[in-house]
Amino acid sequence: MGYSLSNEPVDILLVEDDRRLADLTAEYFRQNGLTVAVESRGDRAVMRFKTDQPRIVLLDLMLPGADGLTVCRELREFFNGPILIFTARDSDIDQVIGLEAGADDYVAKPVDPMVLLARTRALLRRVEEQAEQQRPIAEIVLGGLRISEASQEVWLDGTNIQLTTQEFELLHMLARHAGTILSREDIFRHLRGIDYDGLDRSIDGRISKLRRKLGDNASAPSRIKTVWGKGYLLVADAWGEPV
């Protein structure tokens, strides 16, 4: 059964079928100044989201009605805010699948509530910073590559390139710093709002997808280069002539 700690719009939607864990987690967040709505079923999570309009979703994977990965993909069809997967499934492949489904962070149970709170606040800070920075800006044009932050669209040689939100954010960051090596730590902190743990390879996966979608040679990339031991470099003059 779903339940809420407030009838007002909330900061967090916690989708968790373990009632005791949900109660304890929600109460801890409430004591630290955050409002929480709780839903116990996966097949009601999307409707609950639309009702409560939270700023962030904390999502278990093993849920009755619909699994968390399905919920995450459905939310990503219209929600660009942070989703944090909070689950007992802690294998590397589970984490990769969760992040590929659209999650911004992945926390394995059991976890100290202080750590969960810190990770949640870090993601919320990122949302607030992005909201403050939203403003009409000029497009980034590098030869045949054109990037519009306002519409979150990308064109290469006049062709619209379909990117996910995460892929667009990564490409935009690289293009804004074209010609500069960006470390994995800097990219991770900018995109995820948390420090890099040295193990996560989600950025590498997004780089590979960007190269494929932007026509870069995966075995010998010339547009988005890997600088071993340092990070990634978007080459400013590798995009042909403007269209």
PyRosetta script that sets phi, psi and omega in degrees:
from pyrosetta import init, pose_from_sequence

init()
pose = pose_from_sequence("MGYSLSNEPVDILLVEDDRRLADLTAEYFRQNGLTVAVESRGDRAVMRFKTDQPRIVLLDLMLPGADGLTVCRELREFFNGPILIFTARDSDIDQVIGLEAGADDYVAKPVDPMVLLARTRALLRRVEEQAEQQRPIAEIVLGGLRISEASQEVWLDGTNIQLTTQEFELLHMLARHAGTILSREDIFRHLRGIDYDGLDRSIDGRISKLRRKLGDNASAPSRIKTVWGKGYLLVADAWGEPV")
pose.set_psi(1, 136.4)
pose.set_omega(1, 178.0)
pose.set_phi(2, -83.8)
pose.set_psi(2, 152.1)
pose.set_omega(2, 178.4)
pose.set_phi(3, -155.4)
pose.set_psi(3, 164.8)
pose.set_omega(3, -174.3)
pose.set_phi(4, -138.2)
pose.set_psi(4, 151.7)
pose.set_omega(4, 176.3)
pose.set_phi(5, -91.6)
pose.set_psi(5, -4.8)
pose.set_omega(5, -176.9)
pose.set_phi(6, -158.1)
pose.set_psi(6, 148.5)
pose.set_omega(6, 173.8)
pose.set_phi(7, -88.4)
pose.set_psi(7, -6.0)
pose.set_omega(7, 179.5)
pose.set_phi(8, -84.8)
pose.set_psi(8, 163.0)
pose.set_omega(8, 172.3)
pose.set_phi(9, -52.4)
pose.set_psi(9, 144.3)
pose.set_omega(9, -170.9)
pose.set_phi(10, -114.7)
pose.set_psi(10, 160.5)
pose.set_omega(10, 173.2)
pose.set_phi(11, -78.3)
pose.set_psi(11, -39.9)
pose.set_omega(11, -168.3)
pose.set_phi(12, -130.7)
pose.set_psi(12, 135.5)
pose.set_omega(12, 164.8)
pose.set_phi(13, -107.0)
pose.set_psi(13, 116.6)
pose.set_omega(13, 178.9)
pose.set_phi(14, -101.6)
pose.set_psi(14, 114.6)
pose.set_omega(14, 179.5)
pose.set_phi(15, -103.7)
pose.set_psi(15, 101.6)
pose.set_omega(15, -170.5)
pose.set_phi(16, -151.5)
pose.set_psi(16, 126.4)
pose.set_omega(16, -177.2)
pose.set_phi(17, -91.0)
pose.set_psi(17, -9.7)
pose.set_omega(17, 174.5)
pose.set_phi(18, -81.8)
pose.set_psi(18, 102.1)
pose.set_omega(18, -172.0)
pose.set_phi(19, -59.3)
pose.set_psi(19, -43.2)
pose.set_omega(19, -178.3)
pose.set_phi(20, -64.4)
pose.set_psi(20, -46.0)
pose.set_omega(20, 179.3)
pose.set_phi(21, -63.3)
pose.set_psi(21, -41.1)
pose.set_omega(21, 179.3)
pose.set_phi(22, -62.5)
pose.set_psi(22, -43.9)
pose.set_omega(22, 178.9)
pose.set_phi(23, -60.2)
pose.set_psi(23, -48.2)
pose.set_omega(23, -177.5)
pose.set_phi(24, -64.3)
pose.set_psi(24, -43.2)
pose.set_omega(24, -179.3)
pose.set_phi(25, -65.4)
pose.set_psi(25, -46.9)
pose.set_omega(25, -179.5)
pose.set_phi(26, -61.9)
pose.set_psi(26, -41.1)
pose.set_omega(26, -179.8)
pose.set_phi(27, -65.7)
pose.set_psi(27, -39.0)
pose.set_omega(27, 179.2)
pose.set_phi(28, -64.0)
pose.set_psi(28, -43.9)
pose.set_omega(28, 177.5)
pose.set_phi(29, -63.8)
pose.set_psi(29, -40.8)
pose.set_omega(29, 179.8)
pose.set_phi(30, -61.4)
pose.set_psi(30, -41.5)
pose.set_omega(30, 179.6)
pose.set_phi(31, -64.2)
pose.set_psi(31, -20.6)
pose.set_omega(31, 179.6)
pose.set_phi(32, -104.4)
pose.set_psi(32, 22.6)
pose.set_omega(32, 168.5)
pose.set_phi(33, 88.1)
pose.set_psi(33, 11.4)
pose.set_omega(33, -179.6)
pose.set_phi(34, -111.0)
pose.set_psi(34, 145.5)
pose.set_omega(34, 177.3)
pose.set_phi(35, -97.3)
pose.set_psi(35, 144.8)
pose.set_omega(35, -170.2)
pose.set_phi(36, -136.9)
pose.set_psi(36, 137.0)
pose.set_omega(36, 165.8)
pose.set_phi(37, -113.7)
pose.set_psi(37, 145.3)
pose.set_omega(37, -176.8)
pose.set_phi(38, -123.8)
pose.set_psi(38, 134.9)
pose.set_omega(38, 174.3)
pose.set_phi(39, -128.4)
pose.set_psi(39, 134.0)
pose.set_omega(39, -174.7)
pose.set_phi(40, -97.3)
pose.set_psi(40, -12.5)
pose.set_omega(40, -175.4)
pose.set_phi(41, -117.8)
pose.set_psi(41, 137.1)
pose.set_omega(41, 179.0)
pose.set_phi(42, -67.0)
pose.set_psi(42, -34.9)
pose.set_omega(42, -177.3)
pose.set_phi(43, -76.0)
pose.set_psi(43, -4.8)
pose.set_omega(43, 175.1)
pose.set_phi(44, -111.5)
pose.set_psi(44, -1.6)
pose.set_omega(44, -171.4)
pose.set_phi(45, -65.8)
pose.set_psi(45, -42.7)
pose.set_omega(45, -177.1)
pose.set_phi(46, -66.2)
pose.set_psi(46, -43.3)
pose.set_omega(46, 177.7)
pose.set_phi(47, -63.3)
pose.set_psi(47, -39.5)
pose.set_omega(47, 178.5)
pose.set_phi(48, -64.3)
pose.set_psi(48, -37.9)
pose.set_omega(48, 176.9)
pose.set_phi(49, -59.8)
pose.set_psi(49, -46.5)
pose.set_omega(49, -177.5)
pose.set_phi(50, -65.2)
pose.set_psi(50, -28.5)
pose.set_omega(50, 178.5)
pose.set_phi(51, -75.9)
pose.set_psi(51, -45.0)
pose.set_omega(51, -172.3)
pose.set_phi(52, -93.5)
pose.set_psi(52, -19.0)
pose.set_omega(52, 177.6)
pose.set_phi(53, 48.8)
pose.set_psi(53, 56.2)
pose.set_omega(53, -179.1)
pose.set_phi(54, -71.6)
pose.set_psi(54, 162.8)
pose.set_omega(54, 176.0)
pose.set_phi(55, -84.6)
pose.set_psi(55, -22.7)
pose.set_omega(55, -178.8)
pose.set_phi(56, -148.1)
pose.set_psi(56, 148.9)
pose.set_omega(56, 177.9)
pose.set_phi(57, -117.1)
pose.set_psi(57, 127.0)
pose.set_omega(57, 170.7)
pose.set_phi(58, -103.4)
pose.set_psi(58, 121.5)
pose.set_omega(58, -163.9)
pose.set_phi(59, -129.7)
pose.set_psi(59, 121.2)
pose.set_omega(59, 170.9)
pose.set_phi(60, -76.5)
pose.set_psi(60, 157.7)
pose.set_omega(60, 178.0)
pose.set_phi(61, -92.5)
pose.set_psi(61, -38.0)
pose.set_omega(61, -175.7)
pose.set_phi(62, -94.6)
pose.set_psi(62, 95.9)
pose.set_omega(62, -173.7)
pose.set_phi(63, -128.8)
pose.set_psi(63, 149.2)
pose.set_omega(63, 173.1)
pose.set_phi(64, -74.1)
pose.set_psi(64, 147.3)
pose.set_omega(64, 176.0)
pose.set_phi(65, 90.7)
pose.set_psi(65, -48.0)
pose.set_omega(65, 177.3)
pose.set_phi(66, -160.8)
pose.set_psi(66, 136.9)
pose.set_omega(66, -178.3)
pose.set_phi(67, -74.4)
pose.set_psi(67, 162.0)
pose.set_omega(67, -175.1)
pose.set_phi(68, -62.1)
pose.set_psi(68, -33.1)
pose.set_omega(68, 178.9)
pose.set_phi(69, -64.7)
pose.set_psi(69, -40.4)
pose.set_omega(69, 177.2)
pose.set_phi(70, -63.1)
pose.set_psi(70, -44.0)
pose.set_omega(70, 178.7)
pose.set_phi(71, -61.0)
pose.set_psi(71, -44.2)
pose.set_omega(71, -178.9)
pose.set_phi(72, -59.9)
pose.set_psi(72, -45.6)
pose.set_omega(72, -179.8)
pose.set_phi(73, -64.9)
pose.set_psi(73, -39.3)
pose.set_omega(73, 179.2)
pose.set_phi(74, -66.2)
pose.set_psi(74, -40.4)
pose.set_omega(74, 178.0)
pose.set_phi(75, -64.3)
pose.set_psi(75, -37.0)
pose.set_omega(75, -177.3)
pose.set_phi(76, -68.1)
pose.set_psi(76, -12.0)
pose.set_omega(76, 176.7)
pose.set_phi(77, -69.2)
pose.set_psi(77, -21.6)
pose.set_omega(77, -178.3)
pose.set_phi(78, -142.4)
pose.set_psi(78, -7.0)
pose.set_omega(78, -175.2)
pose.set_phi(79, -115.5)
pose.set_psi(79, 120.1)
pose.set_omega(79, -179.9)
pose.set_phi(80, -100.8)
pose.set_psi(80, -0.2)
pose.set_omega(80, -179.6)
pose.set_phi(81, -76.4)
pose.set_psi(81, 180.0)
pose.set_omega(81, -174.6)
pose.set_phi(82, -74.1)
pose.set_psi(82, 139.7)
pose.set_omega(82, 172.3)
pose.set_phi(83, -123.8)
pose.set_psi(83, 124.3)
pose.set_omega(83, 178.8)
pose.set_phi(84, -113.9)
pose.set_psi(84, 118.3)
pose.set_omega(84, 176.5)
pose.set_phi(85, -82.3)
pose.set_psi(85, 130.7)
pose.set_omega(85, -172.0)
pose.set_phi(86, -130.9)
pose.set_psi(86, 97.6)
pose.set_omega(86, -166.0)
pose.set_phi(87, -150.5)
pose.set_psi(87, 161.4)
pose.set_omega(87, 176.3)
pose.set_phi(88, -82.5)
pose.set_psi(88, -11.5)
pose.set_omega(88, 178.5)
pose.set_phi(89, -81.3)
pose.set_psi(89, 105.3)
pose.set_omega(89, -168.0)
pose.set_phi(90, -118.0)
pose.set_psi(90, 15.3)
pose.set_omega(90, 179.0)
pose.set_phi(91, -72.4)
pose.set_psi(91, 160.3)
pose.set_omega(91, 178.8)
pose.set_phi(92, -59.2)
pose.set_psi(92, -41.6)
pose.set_omega(92, -177.4)
pose.set_phi(93, -67.0)
pose.set_psi(93, -36.1)
pose.set_omega(93, 176.5)
pose.set_phi(94, -62.2)
pose.set_psi(94, -41.8)
pose.set_omega(94, 179.8)
pose.set_phi(95, -65.3)
pose.set_psi(95, -42.7)
pose.set_omega(95, 179.2)
pose.set_phi(96, -61.9)
pose.set_psi(96, -45.5)
pose.set_omega(96, -178.6)
pose.set_phi(97, -63.2)
pose.set_psi(97, -41.9)
pose.set_omega(97, 179.7)
pose.set_phi(98, -62.8)
pose.set_psi(98, -44.8)
pose.set_omega(98, 179.6)
pose.set_phi(99, -67.8)
pose.set_psi(99, -38.2)
pose.set_omega(99, 178.3)
pose.set_phi(100, -67.6)
pose.set_psi(100, -26.6)
pose.set_omega(100, 178.6)
pose.set_phi(101, -74.0)
pose.set_psi(101, -12.0)
pose.set_omega(101, 176.7)
pose.set_phi(102, 122.9)
pose.set_psi(102, 0.3)
pose.set_omega(102, 178.9)
pose.set_phi(103, -70.3)
pose.set_psi(103, 149.7)
pose.set_omega(103, 178.6)
pose.set_phi(104, -93.5)
pose.set_psi(104, -23.3)
pose.set_omega(104, -179.9)
pose.set_phi(105, -153.2)
pose.set_psi(105, 161.8)
pose.set_omega(105, -175.1)
pose.set_phi(106, -141.7)
pose.set_psi(106, 120.1)
pose.set_omega(106, -178.6)
pose.set_phi(107, -122.4)
pose.set_psi(107, 126.8)
pose.set_omega(107, -179.0)
pose.set_phi(108, -89.2)
pose.set_psi(108, 137.2)
pose.set_omega(108, 172.8)
pose.set_phi(109, -81.3)
pose.set_psi(109, 152.3)
pose.set_omega(109, -9.5)
pose.set_phi(110, -75.3)
pose.set_psi(110, 151.8)
pose.set_omega(110, 179.8)
pose.set_phi(111, -138.1)
pose.set_psi(111, 143.6)
pose.set_omega(111, 176.0)
pose.set_phi(112, -61.8)
pose.set_psi(112, 130.3)
pose.set_omega(112, -178.6)
pose.set_phi(113, -57.7)
pose.set_psi(113, -28.4)
pose.set_omega(113, 177.5)
pose.set_phi(114, -65.1)
pose.set_psi(114, -37.2)
pose.set_omega(114, 179.0)
pose.set_phi(115, -68.9)
pose.set_psi(115, -44.4)
pose.set_omega(115, 178.4)
pose.set_phi(116, -61.0)
pose.set_psi(116, -41.8)
pose.set_omega(116, 177.7)
pose.set_phi(117, -62.3)
pose.set_psi(117, -43.3)
pose.set_omega(117, -179.1)
pose.set_phi(118, -64.1)
pose.set_psi(118, -42.1)
pose.set_omega(118, 179.9)
pose.set_phi(119, -66.0)
pose.set_psi(119, -39.3)
pose.set_omega(119, 179.4)
pose.set_phi(120, -65.1)
pose.set_psi(120, -45.8)
pose.set_omega(120, 180.0)
pose.set_phi(121, -63.8)
pose.set_psi(121, -36.0)
pose.set_omega(121, 178.5)
pose.set_phi(122, -62.3)
pose.set_psi(122, -42.4)
pose.set_omega(122, 178.2)
pose.set_phi(123, -67.3)
pose.set_psi(123, -38.4)
pose.set_omega(123, 177.8)
pose.set_phi(124, -66.3)
pose.set_psi(124, -36.7)
pose.set_omega(124, 176.7)
pose.set_phi(125, -61.9)
pose.set_psi(125, -39.3)
pose.set_omega(125, 179.1)
pose.set_phi(126, -62.0)
pose.set_psi(126, -41.5)
pose.set_omega(126, 177.8)
pose.set_phi(127, -61.1)
pose.set_psi(127, -44.6)
pose.set_omega(127, -178.7)
pose.set_phi(128, -64.6)
pose.set_psi(128, -41.4)
pose.set_omega(128, 179.7)
pose.set_phi(129, -65.6)
pose.set_psi(129, -40.1)
pose.set_omega(129, 179.2)
pose.set_phi(130, -66.2)
pose.set_psi(130, -37.9)
pose.set_omega(130, 178.9)
pose.set_phi(131, -63.8)
pose.set_psi(131, -39.5)
pose.set_omega(131, 179.8)
pose.set_phi(132, -67.3)
pose.set_psi(132, -29.8)
pose.set_omega(132, -175.5)
pose.set_phi(133, -89.0)
pose.set_psi(133, -6.4)
pose.set_omega(133, -178.0)
pose.set_phi(134, -68.1)
pose.set_psi(134, 119.2)
pose.set_omega(134, 179.6)
pose.set_phi(135, -165.7)
pose.set_psi(135, 152.6)
pose.set_omega(135, 177.6)
pose.set_phi(136, -63.6)
pose.set_psi(136, 128.3)
pose.set_omega(136, 178.2)
pose.set_phi(137, -133.8)
pose.set_psi(137, 162.0)
pose.set_omega(137, 177.5)
pose.set_phi(138, -66.8)
pose.set_psi(138, 153.4)
pose.set_omega(138, 176.8)
pose.set_phi(139, -70.4)
pose.set_psi(139, 154.0)
pose.set_omega(139, 171.3)
pose.set_phi(140, -91.3)
pose.set_psi(140, 124.0)
pose.set_omega(140, 179.8)
pose.set_phi(141, -124.4)
pose.set_psi(141, 121.1)
pose.set_omega(141, 176.4)
pose.set_phi(142, -128.0)
pose.set_psi(142, 94.8)
pose.set_omega(142, -176.4)
pose.set_phi(143, 59.4)
pose.set_psi(143, -122.8)
pose.set_omega(143, -179.9)
pose.set_phi(144, -83.7)
pose.set_psi(144, 2.2)
pose.set_omega(144, 179.4)
pose.set_phi(145, -98.5)
pose.set_psi(145, 125.4)
pose.set_omega(145, 179.7)
pose.set_phi(146, -129.3)
pose.set_psi(146, 128.7)
pose.set_omega(146, -175.3)
pose.set_phi(147, -126.4)
pose.set_psi(147, 123.8)
pose.set_omega(147, 178.0)
pose.set_phi(148, -109.7)
pose.set_psi(148, 114.1)
pose.set_omega(148, 177.5)
pose.set_phi(149, -71.6)
pose.set_psi(149, -34.7)
pose.set_omega(149, -177.0)
pose.set_phi(150, -60.2)
pose.set_psi(150, -44.1)
pose.set_omega(150, -178.5)
pose.set_phi(151, -100.7)
pose.set_psi(151, -5.4)
pose.set_omega(151, -176.3)
pose.set_phi(152, 53.8)
pose.set_psi(152, 46.7)
pose.set_omega(152, 177.1)
pose.set_phi(153, -119.2)
pose.set_psi(153, 152.4)
pose.set_omega(153, -179.4)
pose.set_phi(154, -131.9)
pose.set_psi(154, 135.3)
pose.set_omega(154, 175.1)
pose.set_phi(155, -123.7)
pose.set_psi(155, 139.9)
pose.set_omega(155, 174.1)
pose.set_phi(156, -128.3)
pose.set_psi(156, 117.9)
pose.set_omega(156, -177.2)
pose.set_phi(157, 53.7)
pose.set_psi(157, 39.1)
pose.set_omega(157, 176.7)
pose.set_phi(158, 84.4)
pose.set_psi(158, -4.3)
pose.set_omega(158, -179.4)
pose.set_phi(159, -100.6)
pose.set_psi(159, 130.4)
pose.set_omega(159, 177.5)
pose.set_phi(160, -70.9)
pose.set_psi(160, 128.9)
pose.set_omega(160, -179.0)
pose.set_phi(161, -103.4)
pose.set_psi(161, 122.6)
pose.set_omega(161, -178.7)
pose.set_phi(162, -83.0)
pose.set_psi(162, 116.6)
pose.set_omega(162, 179.2)
pose.set_phi(163, -123.9)
pose.set_psi(163, 150.8)
pose.set_omega(163, 170.8)
pose.set_phi(164, -73.3)
pose.set_psi(164, 167.4)
pose.set_omega(164, 178.3)
pose.set_phi(165, -58.1)
pose.set_psi(165, -44.1)
pose.set_omega(165, -178.8)
pose.set_phi(166, -65.0)
pose.set_psi(166, -39.6)
pose.set_omega(166, 178.4)
pose.set_phi(167, -66.3)
pose.set_psi(167, -41.0)
pose.set_omega(167, 178.6)
pose.set_phi(168, -62.1)
pose.set_psi(168, -45.6)
pose.set_omega(168, -178.8)
pose.set_phi(169, -60.7)
pose.set_psi(169, -39.5)
pose.set_omega(169, 179.2)
pose.set_phi(170, -67.7)
pose.set_psi(170, -46.6)
pose.set_omega(170, 179.3)
pose.set_phi(171, -62.7)
pose.set_psi(171, -42.0)
pose.set_omega(171, -180.0)
pose.set_phi(172, -60.8)
pose.set_psi(172, -41.8)
pose.set_omega(172, 179.2)
pose.set_phi(173, -64.2)
pose.set_psi(173, -45.6)
pose.set_omega(173, 179.3)
pose.set_phi(174, -62.6)
pose.set_psi(174, -41.6)
pose.set_omega(174, -177.3)
pose.set_phi(175, -69.4)
pose.set_psi(175, -36.3)
pose.set_omega(175, 177.5)
pose.set_phi(176, -63.0)
pose.set_psi(176, -26.4)
pose.set_omega(176, -179.9)
pose.set_phi(177, -114.8)
pose.set_psi(177, 33.8)
pose.set_omega(177, -179.2)
pose.set_phi(178, -53.5)
pose.set_psi(178, 135.3)
pose.set_omega(178, -178.2)
pose.set_phi(179, 86.6)
pose.set_psi(179, -1.7)
pose.set_omega(179, -179.6)
pose.set_phi(180, -117.9)
pose.set_psi(180, 135.4)
pose.set_omega(180, 177.0)
pose.set_phi(181, -75.3)
pose.set_psi(181, 125.7)
pose.set_omega(181, 175.9)
pose.set_phi(182, -108.5)
pose.set_psi(182, 126.0)
pose.set_omega(182, -179.5)
pose.set_phi(183, -72.3)
pose.set_psi(183, 155.9)
pose.set_omega(183, 176.3)
pose.set_phi(184, -59.3)
pose.set_psi(184, -35.3)
pose.set_omega(184, 179.4)
pose.set_phi(185, -63.0)
pose.set_psi(185, -45.2)
pose.set_omega(185, -180.0)
pose.set_phi(186, -64.9)
pose.set_psi(186, -42.9)
pose.set_omega(186, 179.5)
pose.set_phi(187, -63.3)
pose.set_psi(187, -46.6)
pose.set_omega(187, -178.1)
pose.set_phi(188, -60.6)
pose.set_psi(188, -45.1)
pose.set_omega(188, -178.3)
pose.set_phi(189, -65.6)
pose.set_psi(189, -39.5)
pose.set_omega(189, -179.3)
pose.set_phi(190, -68.5)
pose.set_psi(190, -43.5)
pose.set_omega(190, -174.1)
pose.set_phi(191, -83.9)
pose.set_psi(191, -31.9)
pose.set_omega(191, -173.8)
pose.set_phi(192, -106.3)
pose.set_psi(192, -17.8)
pose.set_omega(192, 178.9)
pose.set_phi(193, 77.3)
pose.set_psi(193, 11.2)
pose.set_omega(193, 179.4)
pose.set_phi(194, -136.6)
pose.set_psi(194, 163.6)
pose.set_omega(194, -180.0)
pose.set_phi(195, -72.9)
pose.set_psi(195, 148.0)
pose.set_omega(195, 178.6)
pose.set_phi(196, -72.4)
pose.set_psi(196, 135.1)
pose.set_omega(196, -176.7)
pose.set_phi(197, -93.3)
pose.set_psi(197, -0.5)
pose.set_omega(197, 178.5)
pose.set_phi(198, 85.5)
pose.set_psi(198, -6.6)
pose.set_omega(198, -176.0)
pose.set_phi(199, -117.5)
pose.set_psi(199, -32.6)
pose.set_omega(199, -175.0)
pose.set_phi(200, -63.1)
pose.set_psi(200, 133.0)
pose.set_omega(200, -179.1)
pose.set_phi(201, -117.2)
pose.set_psi(201, 19.4)
pose.set_omega(201, -178.5)
pose.set_phi(202, -65.1)
pose.set_psi(202, -34.9)
pose.set_omega(202, 178.9)
pose.set_phi(203, -64.4)
pose.set_psi(203, -41.8)
pose.set_omega(203, 178.2)
pose.set_phi(204, -59.0)
pose.set_psi(204, -41.8)
pose.set_omega(204, 179.6)
pose.set_phi(205, -63.8)
pose.set_psi(205, -40.1)
pose.set_omega(205, 179.7)
pose.set_phi(206, -69.2)
pose.set_psi(206, -36.3)
pose.set_omega(206, 176.0)
pose.set_phi(207, -60.1)
pose.set_psi(207, -45.5)
pose.set_omega(207, 179.8)
pose.set_phi(208, -60.3)
pose.set_psi(208, -42.1)
pose.set_omega(208, 179.5)
pose.set_phi(209, -66.9)
pose.set_psi(209, -40.2)
pose.set_omega(209, 177.2)
pose.set_phi(210, -61.2)
pose.set_psi(210, -44.5)
pose.set_omega(210, -179.9)
pose.set_phi(211, -58.9)
pose.set_psi(211, -44.3)
pose.set_omega(211, -178.7)
pose.set_phi(212, -63.6)
pose.set_psi(212, -44.8)
pose.set_omega(212, -177.3)
pose.set_phi(213, -71.4)
pose.set_psi(213, -25.7)
pose.set_omega(213, -177.6)
pose.set_phi(214, -100.5)
pose.set_psi(214, 13.3)
pose.set_omega(214, 173.8)
pose.set_phi(215, 71.1)
pose.set_psi(215, 26.0)
pose.set_omega(215, 178.5)
pose.set_phi(216, -87.5)
pose.set_psi(216, 150.2)
pose.set_omega(216, 179.7)
pose.set_phi(217, -77.1)
pose.set_psi(217, 115.2)
pose.set_omega(217, -175.8)
pose.set_phi(218, -62.6)
pose.set_psi(218, -36.3)
pose.set_omega(218, -177.1)
pose.set_phi(219, -81.8)
pose.set_psi(219, -26.9)
pose.set_omega(219, 178.3)
pose.set_phi(220, -143.0)
pose.set_psi(220, 69.6)
pose.set_omega(220, -174.9)
pose.set_phi(221, -62.8)
pose.set_psi(221, 138.4)
pose.set_omega(221, 178.4)
pose.set_phi(222, -116.3)
pose.set_psi(222, -12.0)
pose.set_omega(222, -177.6)
pose.set_phi(223, -100.7)
pose.set_psi(223, -47.3)
pose.set_omega(223, 174.3)
pose.set_phi(224, -119.7)
pose.set_psi(224, 101.5)
pose.set_omega(224, -172.9)
pose.set_phi(225, -94.4)
pose.set_psi(225, 146.1)
pose.set_omega(225, 169.7)
pose.set_phi(226, -92.0)
pose.set_psi(226, 122.6)
pose.set_omega(226, 175.2)
pose.set_phi(227, -103.3)
pose.set_psi(227, 102.0)
pose.set_omega(227, -169.0)
pose.set_phi(228, -57.3)
pose.set_psi(228, 131.6)
pose.set_omega(228, 179.5)
pose.set_phi(229, 81.2)
pose.set_psi(229, -4.8)
pose.set_omega(229, -177.3)
pose.set_phi(230, -124.7)
pose.set_psi(230, -45.7)
pose.set_omega(230, -179.3)
pose.set_phi(231, 150.7)
pose.set_psi(231, -142.7)
pose.set_omega(231, -175.8)
pose.set_phi(232, -123.1)
pose.set_psi(232, 149.7)
pose.set_omega(232, -177.2)
pose.set_phi(233, -136.0)
pose.set_psi(233, 122.4)
pose.set_omega(233, 171.7)
pose.set_phi(234, -90.4)
pose.set_psi(234, 121.4)
pose.set_omega(234, -175.6)
pose.set_phi(235, -82.8)
pose.set_psi(235, 120.9)
pose.set_omega(235, -172.0)
pose.set_phi(236, -67.7)
pose.set_psi(236, -33.5)
pose.set_omega(236, -173.4)
pose.set_phi(237, -103.6)
pose.set_psi(237, 25.8)
pose.set_omega(237, -177.1)
pose.set_phi(238, -106.0)
pose.set_psi(238, 19.0)
pose.set_omega(238, -170.6)
pose.set_phi(239, -116.8)
pose.set_psi(239, 16.7)
pose.set_omega(239, 176.8)
pose.set_phi(240, 74.5)
pose.set_psi(240, -162.7)
pose.set_omega(240, -177.2)
pose.set_phi(241, -90.8)
pose.set_psi(241, 149.5)
pose.set_omega(241, 177.1)
pose.set_phi(242, -60.0)
pose.set_psi(242, 146.5)
pose.set_omega(242, 178.5)
pose.set_phi(243, -101.8)
pose.dump_pdb("model.pdb")
